[in-house]
Structures are given as C-alpha cells and as structure tokens.
Amino acid sequence: KARMDSIVERLASTREALQQKQQTVAALEELRTGVLTGKRVELPSAQRQHLERGSPVIGQVTFDARHRPVSTNVSRHFKPMHSVATASQVRFQSFLSLKKGSGSQGGGSAALLVTIDAASRLSIWSLEGVALLEDFDLGHGEGRIVTHMALSPTQDNHFVLTADDEGVLRVHNLKITGTKKEKGAKGEAAKEQKSQFMVSANYSSSFLLPTGPRGEQRPLTAVAPVERGSQTWFVTGDKLGGISVFYRNGTMKGRVRVTEDPGGVTGLVRSSGGSLLFSSAYSFGFFSPAQLDVQFPACTGWNSPLVDIAMDPGSGSKVILALQDGDILVFVTSSGKSKACDLSLKFPHVSTLPFKLHAFKGHIMALPTVPQDLPNKGDYLREIYFFNLAVMDGGYGVAPSRAVALQASFKPRQPEDFAVTSSPSAQDRGKSHMSIRFEGEPGVELFELSLKQPSPPKIAGGGSGGGSGGEEEGGLAGWLNWFPKVGVFGITLIGVIFWNVRKVTGQKTGGGGGSGGGLDDFDEDFFNKKR
C-alpha cells in the first residue's frame, strides 16, 4: 500500500509538471505567432514581467492581459503639425505660455516652443513652425555644455534660465510682442504673419554656484525659478544634497542641506503656495524659498532609487514617483488639515525601464527612459503611456482595469523626450500641443494632441471603474427612481380592490344586505378616484 501511495504521488506531481510544460509551450506558441504576424498577444501580468526581465523584445510583442490599453490608435490622438529645428540636434525643449489673446487672434494656442541645441544656442518657434528667434548665443562660452533649462513660471514676464557643466547660471529676458496681421498675404508670408509674434532676447544676469567651506565642488543637479508676487528666486539643487536660493540679480540668499541620500537633490518641481517639491534617491519633501526651510519631514519608504517625480494638479496633495525598476507609486501628502505621507496607489507595472512623468488632463503621461549604462539600449521599445488617474482611484476589479487609456507607439522611431502644453483658448477646448524629440533625428516634431478629460469614478457599482458598468448602474438607478412613484400607487390601488372585494364577500357569507347581491355597498366613487 505504501508503494502504491508513493506511485500515485509521483504520478500526480508528474501530471502537474506536464500541465505546466503545456502552458509554457502554449505561451511560447502565442509569442511566436505574435512575432510572425506583428500583432501583440496578451500575457498574464506575472508571466509578462518575468519574461521581460530576460528579453526586452517581450515588451514589443505582448500586452498585459489585465491592463491592456484602451486605445493604441496613434493617428487618432496625435495629429502631425510641423517639424522645427531640423538643422540642429536639440537637447532641451519646453513650451512658454503666453497671456490669453496675446497675438493669437482666431482662437490659436497662446504658447511658443523654446529649444536649445547641442551648440548652446536658443531658438523660439511658433506653433505654425515659424522661427521667431533662431540660433541665439546664450554666452556660456566655447566648450561649455548646457545641462539645464527652465522657463519663467508665470505669464507676466518671460525669461529663460540656463546652467552649464561648470555650474554657471545665466538668465536672459524675453520680450514678446504681438504684430498686426496684414491683409492679402499669401504663401509663406501668410504663414509668418499668422504667428503674429516678435521675439527678442536680452542678457539679464549670471551667477555661479559657490564651493563649499573646504573648497569642495557642488555639482548642479536641478534648477527651478519661483515667483511669489513681485519677488523672483532662482533655486538650485546640488549633488551634495543642498538647495540654494538666489535673487533675480544673482545674489545668493542662502543654502540649506535637505538630504543625505547619495546623488543629492535629483529634482525640483514647482508646487502650490510658492513652495518647491524636491526629490532625492529615497526621499521627497517640500521646500520654502521664502523661509529657506523644509516645511515638513521628508517622505520615504521605497527601495528602488527615485528617477522622476510629478504632482497631480487635480488634487494638489498627490505626488507621483517613478522608480528605477519601472514601478510608479502615488503618495498622499495630506489627510484633512494635517500633513501625511501615505502610499495610496501603485500603477500597473508595464515596463522594466524607469519613466519620465508629466501630468496632463487627468492622466499621467509616462515615457520609458533608457539608462546610459544599460546594454543593448536599442532593443527596448519606448512608447508613451497615458494612465487614467480616475480609473485607478476607483480600484481594480476582475475585469480589465482600463488604467492605460492610451499606449502610443511610433515604431520604428524611438521618442527620447517630449513637452506638452494645453491650449488656454476656450474655442480650442480639449486641444493641446506636444513636441517630441526622436532618437537619432535632428529637430523636434510638433503634434496636436487630442485626449479627453476622464470623468470622475462612480461611487457605487461594479465593473472596474471609468466607463465599465455604467449602463447597468444607470438602469438600476432608473428603476429605483421610478419604483417609489408607480409602485406605491399600484400597491394602494390593489389594496383598495381587495378591501372592497372582501367587504362584498363578507356581506354574502353573512346573509345580510337583502336581495341585491351585496354590491350596493361597493364604493365605486372611491375606486374610480384611486384608479
């Protein structure tokens, strides 16, 4: 008997092993079919993550079955507009917002595209692709490389702040004026007049990040301008963990060390109330340039180094972190009137690469970035993901999550960097513009980006949020709203009928009421009234 039990156990384990082998063969066959046909196949989340660690090609031929994108139609959401700076290698790009109606008659977007090329020259372009300022020398000197660029945060005055690899920061004021459109112009002349802008740049100030008390260098890692009322500060982060604040004329206000993490301060993001969100490899917090102080204890609690950080403008208290292992976490920094540091959400794990983040119309845009020391960088497909915050806040159900609203692939082109602006014009509501720099290509591409603001998640109901189960919930809610009015009337009417029938029946069985059959007491007027 013992020998028989041993044989049965061995047969059972062999059967399980065969089933696992069959599942593996079936998955490999699906992958082979996807590679040959060019169509992506769905894989369970755990299988996809495991296989992608060994081969980056898995990400190109598969989707996460649970978090399959709602749309992959690039042509529907990205409308090509123009190519700009095609004669230079662009290193930095960003949109400069203008006041409403400033030279944008006819509902055009009040924004300009600012680029800096590998030769440290500044150019400014209209959304029609017209060069308003081209190849302006920023004055950093021969052999210097511009490592950071930041634009003015408000629309009242415009400037560009740049920093080079020697720690020198330079500020240039931008003068932007509208021009009158002439009638009867055609061709290129009409295209130039459509922009209706004149731009000039003038040197304002320059300053250098000072060395430490022992002469140690403080390599620059981040820059951000802050405006509060009439006061403007230039804030820098360095590799030794310090944040320095400078006045507009370049005079240093002070420096505070905010982190002991290796690599120092890695990012600075403007927050509400004139404060800055700073980040390091394993912490983030809020810094006040006015008070030269960290307002609250820094948030920590993750193991993989932090690569990029963004804030959700819709809530004001949600901070989104992109980690080096491809995870994206959401921390909530307030609970009622008190401050907090609570992990509230983890994004679907769709890539092993770290992401660059940007908040956009209720979505978080995420572009995978390839580390410099990663071998076979060309094997990794870089697509732009649009994560729906409303859906993820509603939670995940059994059905596909719909968390990835759009997954945009430009294959075989590989996006390296992007910038986005929303149109402030009420007539162009819902329209935005985006610039993308592709790997190995000069210049940048301008697109019109169409993506609707997601609706807030429903409080009740099934499905997995954000558009699933809405019809069923609407039907149930309609029945519940309709039932009290019709149901109460019907129950009352049936009760009246039964009461009168019982009354008549009682009169018959009791022998009373004469020879008229017992219907003389039926309250016909009351019945008609209730009916």
C-alpha positions as CSV (number, residue, x, y, z in Angstrom):
1,K,0.0,0.0,0.0
2,A,2.8,2.4,0.8
3,R,4.4,1.7,-2.5
4,M,1.1,2.3,-4.3
5,D,0.7,5.6,-2.5
6,S,4.2,6.7,-3.5
7,I,3.5,5.8,-7.1
8,V,0.2,7.8,-7.0
9,E,2.0,10.9,-5.5
10,R,4.7,10.7,-8.2
11,L,2.1,10.4,-11.0
12,A,0.2,13.4,-9.6
13,S,3.4,15.5,-9.5
14,T,4.3,14.4,-13.0
15,R,0.8,15.4,-14.2
16,E,1.3,18.9,-12.7
17,A,4.7,19.2,-14.3
18,L,3.2,18.2,-17.7
19,Q,0.4,20.7,-17.3
20,Q,3.0,23.5,-16.6
21,K,5.0,22.4,-19.6
22,Q,1.9,22.5,-21.7
23,Q,1.1,26.0,-20.5
24,T,4.7,27.1,-21.3
25,V,4.5,25.6,-24.8
26,A,1.1,27.3,-25.4
27,A,2.5,30.7,-24.2
28,L,5.6,30.3,-26.4
29,E,3.4,29.4,-29.4
30,E,1.4,32.6,-28.8
31,L,4.6,34.6,-28.7
32,R,5.8,33.0,-31.9
33,T,2.6,33.9,-33.6
34,G,2.8,37.5,-32.4
35,V,6.3,37.9,-33.7
36,L,5.5,36.4,-37.1
37,T,2.2,38.3,-37.6
38,G,3.3,41.6,-36.0
39,K,0.3,41.5,-33.6
40,R,0.7,41.7,-29.9
41,V,-0.6,38.9,-27.7
42,E,-1.9,39.1,-24.2
43,L,0.0,37.6,-21.3
44,P,-0.8,37.4,-17.6
45,S,1.0,40.2,-15.6
46,A,3.3,37.9,-13.7
47,Q,4.4,36.0,-16.8
48,R,5.0,39.1,-18.8
49,Q,7.1,40.8,-16.1
50,H,9.2,37.6,-15.7
51,L,9.8,37.2,-19.4
52,E,10.6,40.9,-20.0
53,R,13.4,40.8,-17.4
54,G,15.2,38.3,-19.6
55,S,14.4,39.7,-23.0
56,P,13.2,43.3,-23.8
57,V,11.6,42.0,-27.0
58,I,8.7,40.6,-24.9
59,G,7.5,44.2,-24.4
60,Q,7.3,44.7,-28.1
61,V,5.1,41.7,-28.9
62,T,2.8,41.5,-25.8
63,F,0.2,43.3,-23.7
64,D,-0.5,42.9,-20.1
65,A,-3.8,41.0,-20.1
66,R,-5.1,42.7,-17.0
67,H,-4.0,46.2,-18.0
68,R,-4.5,46.1,-21.8
69,P,-4.6,49.7,-23.2
70,V,-8.0,51.1,-24.1
71,S,-6.5,52.6,-27.3
72,T,-3.4,52.2,-29.4
73,N,-4.6,54.4,-32.2
74,V,-1.8,57.0,-32.6
75,S,-3.2,58.6,-35.7
76,R,-6.5,59.4,-33.8
77,H,-4.8,61.1,-30.9
78,F,-1.6,62.6,-32.5
79,K,-2.1,64.9,-35.4
80,P,1.3,65.8,-37.1
81,M,1.7,69.6,-37.5
82,H,5.3,70.7,-38.2
83,S,9.0,69.8,-37.9
84,V,11.1,72.5,-36.4
85,A,14.9,73.0,-35.8
86,T,15.6,70.3,-38.4
87,A,19.1,71.6,-38.9
88,S,20.3,71.1,-35.3
89,Q,20.5,68.5,-32.6
90,V,18.0,69.7,-30.0
91,R,18.9,69.0,-26.3
92,F,16.1,70.8,-24.5
93,Q,12.6,71.7,-25.4
94,S,9.7,73.3,-23.5
95,F,6.6,75.4,-24.1
96,L,6.4,79.0,-23.0
97,S,2.8,80.0,-22.1
98,L,1.6,83.4,-23.1
99,K,-1.4,85.5,-21.9
100,K,-4.7,84.8,-23.5
101,G,-5.2,86.7,-26.7
102,S,-1.6,87.8,-26.9
103,G,-1.2,87.7,-30.7
104,S,-3.4,84.7,-31.0
105,Q,-6.5,86.0,-32.7
106,G,-8.9,83.4,-34.0
107,G,-8.5,81.1,-31.1
108,G,-4.9,80.0,-31.6
109,S,-3.0,78.5,-28.8
110,A,-1.1,81.1,-26.8
111,A,2.2,79.3,-26.4
112,L,5.6,79.2,-28.1
113,L,8.1,76.3,-28.3
114,V,11.6,77.0,-26.8
115,T,14.6,74.8,-27.9
116,I,18.3,74.7,-27.1
117,D,20.6,72.8,-29.4
118,A,23.9,71.0,-28.8
119,A,25.9,74.2,-29.5
120,S,24.0,76.0,-26.6
121,R,22.0,78.2,-29.0
122,L,18.5,79.3,-28.2
123,S,15.6,79.2,-30.7
124,I,11.9,80.1,-30.3
125,W,9.2,78.8,-32.6
126,S,5.5,79.5,-33.1
127,L,3.1,76.6,-33.3
128,E,2.9,77.2,-37.0
129,G,6.6,76.2,-37.3
130,V,7.9,79.7,-37.8
131,A,11.2,80.6,-36.3
132,L,10.7,83.8,-34.2
133,L,14.2,83.7,-32.7
134,E,16.9,81.4,-34.1
135,D,20.4,80.4,-33.1
136,F,20.7,83.0,-30.2
137,D,24.1,82.5,-28.4
138,L,23.4,82.1,-24.7
139,G,27.0,83.1,-23.9
140,H,28.2,80.1,-21.9
141,G,31.4,80.0,-23.8
142,E,33.3,77.7,-26.0
143,G,33.4,74.1,-24.8
144,R,30.7,74.6,-22.2
145,I,27.6,72.3,-22.4
146,V,24.2,73.5,-21.2
147,T,22.9,70.9,-18.8
148,H,19.7,72.5,-17.5
149,M,17.0,74.8,-18.8
150,A,14.0,76.4,-17.1
151,L,11.4,78.9,-18.2
152,S,9.5,81.6,-16.3
153,P,6.6,80.1,-14.4
154,T,4.1,83.0,-14.9
155,Q,2.8,84.8,-18.0
156,D,3.5,88.3,-16.6
157,N,7.3,88.4,-17.5
158,H,9.3,85.9,-19.6
159,F,12.8,84.7,-19.2
160,V,14.9,81.6,-19.8
161,L,17.3,80.3,-17.1
162,T,20.2,78.0,-18.3
163,A,23.0,76.3,-16.5
164,D,26.2,74.6,-17.8
165,D,28.5,71.8,-16.8
166,E,30.8,74.3,-14.9
167,G,27.9,75.4,-12.6
168,V,27.4,78.8,-14.3
169,L,23.8,80.0,-14.5
170,R,22.7,82.7,-17.0
171,V,19.4,84.5,-17.2
172,H,18.0,86.1,-20.4
173,N,14.9,88.2,-20.6
174,L,12.5,87.5,-23.4
175,K,10.5,90.3,-25.0
176,I,7.4,89.0,-26.9
177,T,5.1,91.4,-28.7
178,G,2.2,90.9,-31.0
179,T,2.1,92.2,-34.6
180,K,-0.8,93.2,-36.8
181,K,-1.8,90.9,-39.5
182,E,-1.7,92.3,-43.0
183,K,-4.5,91.5,-45.4
184,G,-3.8,90.0,-48.8
185,A,-0.7,88.0,-47.9
186,K,-0.3,84.6,-49.4
187,G,2.1,81.6,-49.1
188,E,5.0,81.8,-46.7
189,A,4.2,85.4,-46.0
190,A,0.8,84.5,-44.8
191,K,2.2,81.7,-42.7
192,E,4.7,84.0,-41.0
193,Q,2.0,86.7,-40.4
194,K,-0.3,84.0,-38.9
195,S,2.1,83.7,-35.9
196,Q,1.7,87.4,-35.1
197,F,4.7,87.5,-32.7
198,M,8.0,89.3,-32.5
199,V,10.6,87.9,-30.0
200,S,13.9,89.2,-28.8
201,A,16.3,88.1,-26.0
202,N,18.5,90.2,-23.8
203,Y,21.1,89.2,-21.2
204,S,20.0,89.8,-17.6
205,S,22.4,88.3,-15.1
206,S,24.7,85.4,-14.4
207,F,26.0,83.7,-11.2
208,L,28.0,80.7,-10.1
209,L,27.1,78.0,-7.6
210,P,29.7,78.7,-4.8
211,T,32.0,76.0,-3.5
212,G,31.8,74.5,0.0
213,P,33.7,75.8,3.1
214,R,36.6,73.4,2.3
215,G,36.6,74.3,-1.4
216,E,34.6,71.2,-2.4
217,Q,32.6,71.5,-5.6
218,R,28.8,71.2,-5.6
219,P,27.8,69.8,-9.0
220,L,24.5,71.2,-10.2
221,T,21.6,68.7,-10.4
222,A,18.4,70.7,-10.8
223,V,17.2,74.3,-11.3
224,A,13.8,75.9,-10.9
225,P,12.6,79.6,-10.9
226,V,10.0,80.6,-8.3
227,E,7.8,83.7,-8.5
228,R,5.8,84.9,-5.5
229,G,4.2,88.3,-6.0
230,S,6.8,90.7,-7.3
231,Q,9.7,88.5,-5.9
232,T,11.6,86.1,-8.2
233,W,14.0,83.5,-6.9
234,F,16.2,81.1,-8.7
235,V,16.5,77.8,-6.9
236,T,19.2,75.2,-7.5
237,G,19.8,71.6,-6.2
238,D,23.3,70.1,-6.0
239,K,24.9,66.7,-5.7
240,L,25.8,67.2,-2.1
241,G,22.2,67.4,-1.0
242,G,21.8,71.2,-0.8
243,I,19.3,73.6,-2.1
244,S,20.5,77.2,-2.8
245,V,18.3,80.2,-3.4
246,F,19.4,83.3,-5.5
247,Y,17.8,86.6,-6.1
248,R,17.0,87.9,-9.6
249,N,20.2,89.8,-9.8
250,G,22.3,86.7,-8.9
251,T,22.9,87.5,-5.2
252,M,22.8,84.3,-3.1
253,K,20.1,84.3,-0.4
254,G,21.2,81.1,1.3
255,R,21.7,77.4,1.1
256,V,20.1,74.5,3.1
257,R,21.1,70.9,3.1
258,V,17.9,68.8,2.7
259,T,19.0,65.2,2.2
260,E,21.9,62.8,2.9
261,D,21.0,60.4,0.1
262,P,23.7,59.6,-2.5
263,G,23.4,61.8,-5.5
264,G,21.9,64.7,-3.5
265,V,18.9,66.5,-4.8
266,T,17.7,65.0,-8.1
267,G,14.7,67.1,-9.0
268,L,12.8,70.3,-8.2
269,V,9.1,70.8,-9.1
270,R,7.0,73.9,-8.5
271,S,4.2,73.3,-6.0
272,S,1.4,75.4,-4.6
273,G,1.9,78.4,-2.3
274,G,5.3,79.3,-3.7
275,S,6.9,76.2,-2.4
276,L,9.0,73.6,-4.3
277,L,8.8,69.8,-4.3
278,F,12.3,68.4,-4.1
279,S,13.3,64.8,-4.5
280,S,16.4,62.6,-3.9
281,A,17.0,58.9,-4.5
282,Y,15.0,57.8,-1.5
283,S,13.0,60.8,-0.2
284,F,11.0,63.8,-1.2
285,G,9.7,66.9,0.6
286,F,8.6,70.5,0.3
287,F,11.0,73.4,0.5
288,S,10.1,77.1,1.1
289,P,12.4,79.5,-0.8
290,A,11.0,82.4,1.2
291,Q,11.8,80.8,4.6
292,L,14.8,78.8,3.5
293,D,13.4,75.8,5.2
294,V,12.0,72.3,4.7
295,Q,8.3,72.7,5.7
296,F,7.7,69.1,6.9
297,P,9.6,65.9,7.4
298,A,10.6,64.3,4.1
299,C,8.7,61.2,2.9
300,T,10.5,57.9,2.5
301,G,9.6,54.2,2.2
302,W,10.8,52.7,-1.2
303,N,13.8,50.6,-2.0
304,S,14.5,51.3,-5.7
305,P,16.1,54.7,-6.4
306,L,13.7,57.6,-7.5
307,V,14.2,58.7,-11.1
308,D,11.4,61.3,-11.7
309,I,8.6,63.0,-9.8
310,A,5.4,64.8,-10.7
311,M,2.4,66.3,-8.9
312,D,-1.3,65.7,-9.7
313,P,-2.6,69.2,-10.3
314,G,-6.2,68.0,-9.9
315,S,-5.7,67.1,-6.2
316,G,-2.8,69.2,-5.0
317,S,-1.8,66.5,-2.5
318,K,-0.8,63.6,-4.7
319,V,2.8,63.1,-5.6
320,I,3.7,60.5,-8.3
321,L,7.1,58.8,-8.1
322,A,8.8,56.9,-10.9
323,L,11.3,54.4,-9.6
324,Q,14.3,52.9,-11.4
325,D,12.8,49.4,-11.5
326,G,9.8,50.7,-13.6
327,D,7.3,51.0,-10.7
328,I,5.2,54.1,-10.3
329,L,3.9,55.0,-6.8
330,V,1.4,57.6,-5.6
331,F,1.8,59.2,-2.2
332,V,-0.8,61.4,-0.5
333,T,0.8,64.3,1.5
334,S,-2.3,65.5,3.4
335,S,-5.1,63.9,5.4
336,G,-7.7,66.5,6.2
337,K,-6.0,69.5,7.7
338,S,-2.9,67.5,8.8
339,K,0.1,66.5,6.8
340,A,0.7,62.9,5.9
341,C,2.9,60.7,3.8
342,D,0.8,57.7,2.9
343,L,1.3,55.3,0.0
344,S,-2.1,55.3,-1.7
345,L,-1.6,53.6,-5.1
346,K,0.7,51.7,-7.3
347,F,0.5,52.0,-11.1
348,P,0.3,48.9,-13.3
349,H,3.8,47.6,-14.0
350,V,4.1,47.8,-17.7
351,S,7.8,48.3,-18.3
352,T,11.1,47.4,-16.6
353,L,12.5,50.8,-17.6
354,P,12.2,54.0,-15.5
355,F,9.7,56.6,-16.7
356,K,9.7,60.3,-17.3
357,L,6.4,61.7,-15.9
358,H,4.1,64.5,-16.8
359,A,0.6,65.3,-15.6
360,F,-1.9,66.0,-18.3
361,K,-5.7,66.4,-18.2
362,G,-6.5,63.8,-15.5
363,H,-3.8,61.5,-16.9
364,I,-0.2,60.8,-16.1
365,M,2.0,60.6,-19.2
366,A,4.9,58.3,-18.9
367,L,7.8,57.8,-21.3
368,P,10.3,55.0,-20.6
369,T,13.9,56.2,-20.5
370,V,16.9,54.0,-21.1
371,P,19.8,54.4,-18.6
372,Q,23.1,55.2,-20.1
373,D,24.8,52.1,-18.7
374,L,22.2,49.7,-20.0
375,P,23.5,47.3,-22.7
376,N,21.5,46.8,-25.9
377,K,19.6,50.0,-25.5
378,G,18.2,49.7,-29.0
379,D,16.2,46.6,-28.1
380,Y,13.9,48.4,-25.7
381,L,10.8,49.8,-27.3
382,R,9.8,53.3,-26.0
383,E,6.1,54.1,-26.0
384,I,4.2,56.9,-24.4
385,Y,1.7,55.7,-21.8
386,F,-1.3,57.6,-20.6
387,F,-2.5,56.4,-17.2
388,N,-6.1,57.3,-16.2
389,L,-6.0,58.6,-12.6
390,A,-9.8,58.4,-12.2
391,V,-9.9,54.8,-13.1
392,M,-7.1,53.8,-10.8
393,D,-8.5,55.8,-7.9
394,G,-11.7,53.7,-8.4
395,G,-9.7,50.5,-7.8
396,Y,-9.2,47.4,-9.9
397,G,-11.8,44.7,-10.4
398,V,-11.9,41.3,-12.0
399,A,-12.4,42.8,-15.5
400,P,-9.6,44.5,-17.4
401,S,-8.6,47.6,-15.5
402,R,-8.7,50.3,-18.3
403,A,-6.0,52.0,-16.4
404,V,-3.9,52.6,-19.5
405,A,-6.1,54.9,-21.6
406,L,-3.6,55.2,-24.5
407,Q,-0.4,53.5,-25.4
408,A,1.2,55.3,-28.3
409,S,3.9,53.6,-30.3
410,F,5.9,55.4,-33.0
411,K,7.8,52.3,-34.1
412,P,10.4,52.2,-35.6
413,R,11.0,55.7,-34.3
414,Q,12.0,55.9,-30.6
415,P,10.9,59.0,-28.6
416,E,13.6,60.4,-26.3
417,D,11.9,63.4,-24.8
418,F,8.7,65.3,-25.0
419,A,7.0,68.5,-23.9
420,V,3.3,69.3,-23.6
421,T,1.1,72.4,-23.4
422,S,-2.7,72.8,-23.1
423,S,-4.4,75.4,-25.1
424,P,-5.9,78.2,-23.0
425,S,-8.4,79.2,-25.6
426,A,-12.0,78.3,-24.9
427,Q,-12.6,77.8,-28.6
428,D,-9.9,75.1,-28.7
429,R,-11.1,73.4,-25.6
430,G,-9.7,69.9,-25.3
431,K,-6.9,70.6,-27.8
432,S,-3.3,70.5,-26.7
433,H,0.1,70.6,-28.4
434,M,3.0,68.3,-27.9
435,S,6.6,68.3,-29.1
436,I,8.6,65.0,-29.4
437,R,12.3,64.5,-29.9
438,F,13.1,61.2,-31.6
439,E,16.4,59.3,-31.2
440,G,18.9,59.8,-33.9
441,E,16.9,62.5,-35.7
442,P,17.5,66.3,-35.8
443,G,14.9,68.7,-34.6
444,V,11.6,68.0,-32.9
445,E,8.1,67.1,-34.2
446,L,5.1,69.1,-33.3
447,F,1.7,67.3,-32.8
448,E,-1.8,68.3,-31.9
449,L,-2.8,66.0,-29.0
450,S,-6.4,65.0,-28.6
451,L,-7.4,63.3,-25.4
452,K,-10.5,64.0,-23.3
453,Q,-10.5,64.7,-19.6
454,P,-11.7,61.5,-17.9
455,S,-14.9,61.6,-15.9
456,P,-14.6,61.0,-12.1
457,P,-15.1,57.5,-10.9
458,K,-18.6,56.4,-9.9
459,I,-19.1,55.8,-6.1
460,A,-21.2,52.8,-6.5
461,G,-21.4,49.9,-8.9
462,G,-19.5,47.0,-10.3
463,G,-17.0,46.7,-13.1
464,S,-13.5,48.2,-12.9
465,G,-14.4,51.9,-12.9
466,G,-14.1,54.6,-15.5
467,G,-16.7,53.6,-18.1
468,S,-17.4,50.0,-17.3
469,G,-20.7,49.0,-15.8
470,G,-22.2,52.5,-16.4
471,E,-25.2,51.3,-18.4
472,E,-26.1,48.7,-15.8
473,E,-25.8,51.2,-13.0
474,G,-27.9,53.7,-14.9
475,G,-30.6,51.1,-15.5
476,L,-30.7,50.1,-11.8
477,A,-30.8,53.7,-10.7
478,G,-33.6,54.4,-13.1
479,W,-35.7,51.5,-11.7
480,L,-35.1,52.7,-8.1
481,N,-36.1,56.2,-9.0
482,W,-39.2,55.1,-10.9
483,F,-40.4,52.4,-8.4
484,P,-41.5,54.6,-5.5
485,K,-43.9,56.7,-7.6
486,V,-45.5,53.9,-9.6
487,G,-45.1,51.1,-7.0
488,V,-46.8,52.9,-4.2
489,F,-49.7,53.9,-6.4
490,G,-50.1,50.3,-7.6
491,I,-49.9,48.8,-4.1
492,T,-52.5,51.3,-2.9
493,L,-54.9,50.5,-5.8
494,I,-54.6,46.7,-5.3
495,G,-55.3,47.2,-1.6
496,V,-58.4,49.2,-2.3
497,I,-59.7,46.5,-4.7
498,F,-59.0,43.7,-2.2
499,W,-60.7,45.6,0.6
500,N,-63.8,46.1,-1.4
501,V,-63.9,42.5,-2.6
502,R,-63.5,41.2,0.9
503,K,-66.2,43.5,2.1
504,V,-68.6,42.2,-0.6
505,T,-67.7,38.6,0.1
506,G,-68.3,39.1,3.8
507,Q,-71.7,40.5,3.2
508,K,-72.7,37.5,1.1
509,T,-71.5,34.9,3.6
510,G,-73.2,36.8,6.5
511,G,-76.6,36.7,4.7
512,G,-77.1,40.4,5.1
513,G,-77.8,43.1,2.6
514,G,-81.2,41.9,1.0
515,S,-81.7,40.6,-2.5
516,G,-79.4,43.0,-4.3
517,G,-76.4,40.7,-4.5
518,G,-74.3,42.7,-2.0
519,L,-72.8,45.2,-4.4
520,D,-74.8,48.2,-3.1
521,D,-72.0,48.9,-0.6
522,F,-69.2,48.9,-3.2
523,D,-67.5,52.3,-3.0
524,E,-67.4,52.9,-6.8
525,D,-66.5,56.7,-6.5
526,F,-63.6,55.9,-4.2
527,F,-62.4,53.2,-6.5
528,N,-62.5,55.5,-9.6
529,K,-60.7,58.2,-7.7
530,K,-57.8,55.9,-6.7
531,R,-57.7,54.5,-10.2
